[in-house]
């Protein structure tokens, strides 16, 4: 039987991919209609292949974008679902993520994120970049969606193309892809009940800073390919001012996170760490914008 749903997971030696797969084996959705493709490299040997799971080796280390595209080519399902090798889905994740597709008008759906608060820097990183997708956030349309919890009909890829493999890191490639979907006329719908727990290995300031810096370097807000679609702020049009005012801009971005959703207030001690991550974003964006020529095209 050809599976209706394909789950694609890019992997580069994740130490918890076995927990991701255990969670997928426990899904309440009928798994006879599902296939799971782990694409990349599994150095620890934690991926056990069976009737549900298949390991697709990339041969050599590859970017998340490249591994996801490899998975798309291998997948047989009509609905393609994406999560990451540092995520653990709730048992009803696939059921909630798939349910909207009973409506033929639905083409792209993203889900909610939860995370533990046992490490300060990991909490800062999660809250800084995934606050829009918390499981406490309201359902509805989004400007972009995150690939750690994303699904779409295969026909969407036939229209907008695959991930842009010029993105070398897990930063910006999913925003670029989903913004391209929105530009093509697809509605990006967020379902908070389709939950994954995000467990990244960014547990110190250096890792959080590097992640945020890369988000700034590859942001769709400074990508010339989207300049006619996404409004660019005054500061992003004048990078010396962005550099000069980055501490204040970082403070404003941090404040907006806590003002937008009361559920974030319980994490109020993270504001210094979030401010540092937003500062790193500003500096990463500045580096790209300060390059001669078309900024992101040079970066990529």
MOWO-V115532 format. One record per helix or strand of 2 or more residues. SS is the DSSP state (a for helix, b for strand). FROM is the first residue (numbers start at 1). TO is the last residue. If there is no record, write none. Layout:
ss = (SS SS)
from = (FROM FROM)
to = (TO TO)
This chain:
ss = (b a a b b a b b a b a b b a a b a a a a a a a)
from = (5 17 31 34 53 64 79 87 93 108 120 140 149 154 173 188 205 220 224 235 239 262 295)
to = (12 25 33 41 57 74 84 89 102 114 133 141 153 160 183 198 217 222 226 237 260 289 299)
